[in-house]
Amino acid sequence: MKLEDINPDDVDEISSIKIDRRKSSNERILDFLTQVKNPYIFKVNGKLVRMGFSENGPTADDCLTRVLENLYR
C-alpha cells in the first residue's frame, strides 16, 4: 500500500501510545502492537510513516525495539 493511498485520519499518532518504560523490550513491543491499529503504518508528529523490511536487513523485533527505545527513553 502506498502512503498516498492512506487516510491519515485512520492512522494512529505514535505519541498517543503509552508504553511502560520499566517493561522489557519484548513487553514494550507487545504493548505497542496491542495499542495500534496497524503496526506498519503510523504517524509521528502528524507525518505518515510506513515500516517495511528486507530479507537482509534488521529484524522486525530490532526495528520496533529501536523505535520504541528512541520514543520512550
N, CA, C and O atoms as CSV, one atom per row, in Angstrom:
chain,resi,resn,atom,element,x,y,z
A,1,MET,N,N,0.836,-1.172,0.000
A,1,MET,CA,C,0.000,0.000,0.000
A,1,MET,C,C,0.890,1.247,0.000
A,1,MET,O,O,1.852,1.337,0.762
A,2,LYS,N,N,0.561,2.176,-0.841
A,2,LYS,CA,C,1.320,3.419,-0.924
A,2,LYS,C,C,0.824,4.402,0.130
A,2,LYS,O,O,-0.353,4.401,0.489
A,3,LEU,N,N,1.734,5.240,0.621
A,3,LEU,CA,C,1.362,6.221,1.640
A,3,LEU,C,C,0.274,7.175,1.143
A,3,LEU,O,O,-0.593,7.584,1.916
A,4,GLU,N,N,0.316,7.525,-0.130
A,4,GLU,CA,C,-0.680,8.473,-0.652
A,4,GLU,C,C,-2.087,7.859,-0.723
A,4,GLU,O,O,-3.065,8.585,-0.899
A,5,ASP,N,N,-2.195,6.537,-0.588
A,5,ASP,CA,C,-3.494,5.857,-0.597
A,5,ASP,C,C,-4.086,5.716,0.812
A,5,ASP,O,O,-5.175,5.166,0.976
A,6,ILE,N,N,-3.376,6.207,1.812
A,6,ILE,CA,C,-3.787,6.031,3.200
A,6,ILE,C,C,-4.446,7.306,3.709
A,6,ILE,O,O,-3.939,8.408,3.501
A,7,ASN,N,N,-5.578,7.141,4.376
A,7,ASN,CA,C,-6.257,8.268,5.008
A,7,ASN,C,C,-5.577,8.531,6.354
A,7,ASN,O,O,-5.658,7.690,7.249
A,8,PRO,N,N,-4.917,9.665,6.518
A,8,PRO,CA,C,-4.206,9.949,7.774
A,8,PRO,C,C,-5.097,9.901,9.011
A,8,PRO,O,O,-4.608,9.643,10.111
A,9,ASP,N,N,-6.397,10.147,8.848
A,9,ASP,CA,C,-7.315,10.105,9.990
A,9,ASP,C,C,-7.521,8.682,10.506
A,9,ASP,O,O,-7.986,8.493,11.629
A,10,ASP,N,N,-7.180,7.688,9.698
A,10,ASP,CA,C,-7.344,6.284,10.085
A,10,ASP,C,C,-6.080,5.688,10.704
A,10,ASP,O,O,-6.030,4.492,10.992
A,11,VAL,N,N,-5.059,6.528,10.908
A,11,VAL,CA,C,-3.754,6.049,11.370
A,11,VAL,C,C,-3.472,6.603,12.763
A,11,VAL,O,O,-3.754,7.766,13.051
A,12,ASP,N,N,-2.912,5.754,13.619
A,12,ASP,CA,C,-2.586,6.154,14.990
A,12,ASP,C,C,-1.398,7.110,15.028
A,12,ASP,O,O,-0.424,6.942,14.294
A,13,GLU,N,N,-1.497,8.120,15.901
A,13,GLU,CA,C,-0.364,9.002,16.205
A,13,GLU,C,C,0.451,8.302,17.280
A,13,GLU,O,O,-0.060,8.013,18.361
A,14,ILE,N,N,1.696,8.034,16.991
A,14,ILE,CA,C,2.524,7.230,17.895
A,14,ILE,C,C,2.719,7.903,19.252
A,14,ILE,O,O,2.914,7.216,20.254
A,15,SER,N,N,2.670,9.230,19.301
A,15,SER,CA,C,2.858,9.912,20.594
A,15,SER,C,C,1.689,9.684,21.548
A,15,SER,O,O,1.827,9.909,22.750
A,16,SER,N,N,0.541,9.242,21.033
A,16,SER,CA,C,-0.612,8.980,21.892
A,16,SER,C,C,-0.568,7.584,22.502
A,16,SER,O,O,-1.410,7.239,23.331
A,17,ILE,N,N,0.401,6.790,22.098
A,17,ILE,CA,C,0.533,5.424,22.603
A,17,ILE,C,C,1.415,5.457,23.843
A,17,ILE,O,O,2.541,5.954,23.800
A,18,LYS,N,N,0.910,4.939,24.926
A,18,LYS,CA,C,1.639,4.959,26.197
A,18,LYS,C,C,2.255,3.585,26.459
A,18,LYS,O,O,1.555,2.574,26.497
A,19,ILE,N,N,3.563,3.569,26.638
A,19,ILE,CA,C,4.320,2.341,26.877
A,19,ILE,C,C,5.049,2.476,28.216
A,19,ILE,O,O,5.666,3.504,28.496
A,20,ASP,N,N,4.973,1.438,29.029
A,20,ASP,CA,C,5.659,1.422,30.323
A,20,ASP,C,C,7.144,1.159,30.100
A,20,ASP,O,O,7.528,0.078,29.654
A,21,ARG,N,N,7.969,2.137,30.408
A,21,ARG,CA,C,9.418,2.039,30.176
A,21,ARG,C,C,10.102,1.004,31.057
A,21,ARG,O,O,11.219,0.580,30.761
A,22,ARG,N,N,9.448,0.597,32.127
A,22,ARG,CA,C,10.047,-0.371,33.043
A,22,ARG,C,C,9.955,-1.800,32.521
A,22,ARG,O,O,10.605,-2.700,33.053
A,23,LYS,N,N,9.153,-2.010,31.486
A,23,LYS,CA,C,8.980,-3.357,30.941
A,23,LYS,C,C,10.156,-3.724,30.038
A,23,LYS,O,O,10.897,-2.854,29.579
A,24,SER,N,N,10.314,-5.013,29.795
A,24,SER,CA,C,11.363,-5.480,28.886
A,24,SER,C,C,11.033,-5.043,27.461
A,24,SER,O,O,9.900,-4.655,27.177
A,25,SER,N,N,12.012,-5.104,26.571
A,25,SER,CA,C,11.771,-4.685,25.185
A,25,SER,C,C,10.668,-5.524,24.546
A,25,SER,O,O,9.855,-4.989,23.792
A,26,ASN,N,N,10.623,-6.819,24.828
A,26,ASN,CA,C,9.569,-7.661,24.258
A,26,ASN,C,C,8.193,-7.250,24.771
A,26,ASN,O,O,7.226,-7.227,24.011
A,27,GLU,N,N,8.104,-6.928,26.051
A,27,GLU,CA,C,6.825,-6.493,26.619
A,27,GLU,C,C,6.406,-5.137,26.047
A,27,GLU,O,O,5.219,-4.907,25.814
A,28,ARG,N,N,7.368,-4.240,25.821
A,28,ARG,CA,C,7.052,-2.941,25.210
A,28,ARG,C,C,6.551,-3.123,23.790
A,28,ARG,O,O,5.620,-2.436,23.369
A,29,ILE,N,N,7.153,-4.034,23.049
A,29,ILE,CA,C,6.698,-4.313,21.681
A,29,ILE,C,C,5.272,-4.857,21.704
A,29,ILE,O,O,4.436,-4.439,20.904
A,30,LEU,N,N,4.993,-5.778,22.607
A,30,LEU,CA,C,3.638,-6.330,22.709
A,30,LEU,C,C,2.623,-5.245,23.077
A,30,LEU,O,O,1.520,-5.217,22.530
A,31,ASP,N,N,2.991,-4.356,23.996
A,31,ASP,CA,C,2.119,-3.236,24.341
A,31,ASP,C,C,1.826,-2.381,23.113
A,31,ASP,O,O,0.677,-2.023,22.854
A,32,PHE,N,N,2.869,-2.059,22.365
A,32,PHE,CA,C,2.721,-1.259,21.153
A,32,PHE,C,C,1.777,-1.954,20.174
A,32,PHE,O,O,0.857,-1.330,19.646
A,33,LEU,N,N,2.004,-3.241,19.933
A,33,LEU,CA,C,1.203,-3.983,18.958
A,33,LEU,C,C,-0.266,-4.080,19.363
A,33,LEU,O,O,-1.144,-4.098,18.502
A,34,THR,N,N,-0.535,-4.142,20.647
A,34,THR,CA,C,-1.929,-4.243,21.083
A,34,THR,C,C,-2.638,-2.890,21.053
A,34,THR,O,O,-3.868,-2.839,21.059
A,35,GLN,N,N,-1.880,-1.801,21.021
A,35,GLN,CA,C,-2.491,-0.475,21.050
A,35,GLN,C,C,-2.699,0.155,19.674
A,35,GLN,O,O,-3.548,1.034,19.531
A,36,VAL,N,N,-1.950,-0.269,18.665
A,36,VAL,CA,C,-2.051,0.369,17.351
A,36,VAL,C,C,-2.992,-0.410,16.440
A,36,VAL,O,O,-3.152,-1.623,16.575
A,37,LYS,N,N,-3.609,0.315,15.510
A,37,LYS,CA,C,-4.471,-0.328,14.521
A,37,LYS,C,C,-3.633,-1.126,13.527
A,37,LYS,O,O,-3.979,-2.250,13.162
A,38,ASN,N,N,-2.527,-0.526,13.097
A,38,ASN,CA,C,-1.659,-1.156,12.109
A,38,ASN,C,C,-0.212,-0.864,12.505
A,38,ASN,O,O,0.218,0.287,12.420
A,39,PRO,N,N,0.552,-1.875,12.936
A,39,PRO,CA,C,1.919,-1.608,13.409
A,39,PRO,C,C,2.895,-1.205,12.305
A,39,PRO,O,O,4.011,-0.777,12.597
A,40,TYR,N,N,2.491,-1.334,11.051
A,40,TYR,CA,C,3.370,-0.988,9.939
A,40,TYR,C,C,3.155,0.435,9.441
A,40,TYR,O,O,3.993,0.971,8.715
A,41,ILE,N,N,2.040,1.053,9.823
A,41,ILE,CA,C,1.743,2.414,9.377
A,41,ILE,C,C,1.253,3.202,10.590
A,41,ILE,O,O,0.285,2.816,11.246
A,42,PHE,N,N,1.934,4.307,10.876
A,42,PHE,CA,C,1.543,5.171,11.985
A,42,PHE,C,C,2.014,6.576,11.688
A,42,PHE,O,O,2.716,6.802,10.702
A,43,LYS,N,N,1.640,7.519,12.526
A,43,LYS,CA,C,2.069,8.900,12.354
A,43,LYS,C,C,3.063,9.260,13.444
A,43,LYS,O,O,2.944,8.814,14.585
A,44,VAL,N,N,4.038,10.068,13.078
A,44,VAL,CA,C,4.988,10.657,14.015
A,44,VAL,C,C,4.919,12.161,13.784
A,44,VAL,O,O,5.275,12.656,12.714
A,45,ASN,N,N,4.454,12.881,14.804
A,45,ASN,CA,C,4.259,14.332,14.681
A,45,ASN,C,C,3.424,14.690,13.456
A,45,ASN,O,O,3.713,15.659,12.754
A,46,GLY,N,N,2.373,13.886,13.208
A,46,GLY,CA,C,1.456,14.153,12.106
A,46,GLY,C,C,1.891,13.652,10.746
A,46,GLY,O,O,1.128,13.742,9.784
A,47,LYS,N,N,3.104,13.126,10.645
A,47,LYS,CA,C,3.597,12.627,9.354
A,47,LYS,C,C,3.457,11.117,9.297
A,47,LYS,O,O,3.792,10.415,10.252
A,48,LEU,N,N,2.958,10.622,8.170
A,48,LEU,CA,C,2.797,9.186,7.997
A,48,LEU,C,C,4.135,8.482,7.876
A,48,LEU,O,O,5.046,8.957,7.198
A,49,VAL,N,N,4.239,7.350,8.538
A,49,VAL,CA,C,5.442,6.511,8.484
A,49,VAL,C,C,4.984,5.104,8.153
A,49,VAL,O,O,4.064,4.578,8.779
A,50,ARG,N,N,5.622,4.501,7.174
A,50,ARG,CA,C,5.324,3.111,6.826
A,50,ARG,C,C,6.593,2.307,7.011
A,50,ARG,O,O,7.640,2.634,6.454
A,51,MET,N,N,6.485,1.245,7.807
A,51,MET,CA,C,7.647,0.390,8.043
A,51,MET,C,C,7.635,-0.750,7.037
A,51,MET,O,O,6.582,-1.278,6.678
A,52,GLY,N,N,8.816,-1.111,6.598
A,52,GLY,CA,C,8.980,-2.243,5.709
A,52,GLY,C,C,10.285,-2.940,6.046
A,52,GLY,O,O,11.158,-2.368,6.697
A,53,PHE,N,N,10.408,-4.167,5.602
A,53,PHE,CA,C,11.580,-4.966,5.940
A,53,PHE,C,C,12.104,-5.672,4.697
A,53,PHE,O,O,11.344,-6.028,3.797
A,54,SER,N,N,13.398,-5.863,4.668
A,54,SER,CA,C,14.022,-6.605,3.579
A,54,SER,C,C,14.585,-7.911,4.123
A,54,SER,O,O,14.726,-8.081,5.334
A,55,GLU,N,N,14.899,-8.814,3.236
A,55,GLU,CA,C,15.416,-10.119,3.658
A,55,GLU,C,C,16.737,-10.009,4.415
A,55,GLU,O,O,16.978,-10.775,5.348
A,56,ASN,N,N,17.587,-9.072,4.028
A,56,ASN,CA,C,18.925,-8.976,4.615
A,56,ASN,C,C,19.062,-7.878,5.655
A,56,ASN,O,O,20.149,-7.666,6.191
A,57,GLY,N,N,17.981,-7.183,5.945
A,57,GLY,CA,C,18.047,-6.067,6.876
A,57,GLY,C,C,17.790,-6.508,8.303
A,57,GLY,O,O,17.742,-7.703,8.596
A,58,PRO,N,N,17.625,-5.537,9.188
A,58,PRO,CA,C,17.328,-5.853,10.591
A,58,PRO,C,C,15.969,-6.551,10.712
A,58,PRO,O,O,15.107,-6.409,9.845
A,59,THR,N,N,15.797,-7.297,11.787
A,59,THR,CA,C,14.537,-7.997,12.016
A,59,THR,C,C,13.463,-7.008,12.457
A,59,THR,O,O,13.771,-5.883,12.853
A,60,ALA,N,N,12.200,-7.431,12.388
A,60,ALA,CA,C,11.098,-6.595,12.856
A,60,ALA,C,C,11.287,-6.266,14.331
A,60,ALA,O,O,11.038,-5.138,14.755
A,61,ASP,N,N,11.723,-7.240,15.105
A,61,ASP,CA,C,11.972,-7.034,16.536
A,61,ASP,C,C,13.024,-5.947,16.745
A,61,ASP,O,O,12.855,-5.068,17.590
A,62,ASP,N,N,14.106,-6.012,15.976
A,62,ASP,CA,C,15.164,-4.995,16.091
A,62,ASP,C,C,14.631,-3.602,15.767
A,62,ASP,O,O,14.916,-2.642,16.482
A,63,CYS,N,N,13.862,-3.496,14.696
A,63,CYS,CA,C,13.348,-2.190,14.274
A,63,CYS,C,C,12.357,-1.623,15.280
A,63,CYS,O,O,12.454,-0.454,15.652
A,64,LEU,N,N,11.414,-2.431,15.722
A,64,LEU,CA,C,10.439,-1.948,16.698
A,64,LEU,C,C,11.100,-1.585,18.016
A,64,LEU,O,O,10.739,-0.591,18.646
A,65,THR,N,N,12.063,-2.387,18.430
A,65,THR,CA,C,12.789,-2.090,19.665
A,65,THR,C,C,13.486,-0.743,19.545
A,65,THR,O,O,13.426,0.069,20.468
A,66,ARG,N,N,14.140,-0.501,18.427
A,66,ARG,CA,C,14.839,0.770,18.213
A,66,ARG,C,C,13.863,1.944,18.229
A,66,ARG,O,O,14.137,2.968,18.854
A,67,VAL,N,N,12.724,1.802,17.545
A,67,VAL,CA,C,11.726,2.876,17.525
A,67,VAL,C,C,11.228,3.162,18.932
A,67,VAL,O,O,11.190,4.317,19.359
A,68,LEU,N,N,10.846,2.118,19.653
A,68,LEU,CA,C,10.299,2.309,20.992
A,68,LEU,C,C,11.339,2.843,21.968
A,68,LEU,O,O,11.014,3.656,22.833
A,69,GLU,N,N,12.578,2.398,21.841
A,69,GLU,CA,C,13.641,2.924,22.717
A,69,GLU,C,C,13.847,4.413,22.482
A,69,GLU,O,O,14.035,5.172,23.432
A,70,ASN,N,N,13.814,4.833,21.224
A,70,ASN,CA,C,14.025,6.246,20.908
A,70,ASN,C,C,12.845,7.106,21.349
A,70,ASN,O,O,13.039,8.249,21.762
A,71,LEU,N,N,11.634,6.579,21.268
A,71,LEU,CA,C,10.462,7.366,21.628
A,71,LEU,C,C,10.215,7.423,23.115
A,71,LEU,O,O,9.735,8.434,23.628
A,72,TYR,N,N,10.541,6.339,23.823
A,72,TYR,CA,C,10.150,6.235,25.231
A,72,TYR,C,C,11.346,6.125,26.161
A,72,TYR,O,O,11.348,5.295,27.070
A,73,ARG,N,N,12.350,6.941,25.951
A,73,ARG,CA,C,13.535,6.971,26.834
A,73,ARG,C,C,13.206,7.639,28.121
A,73,ARG,O,O,14.068,7.762,28.991
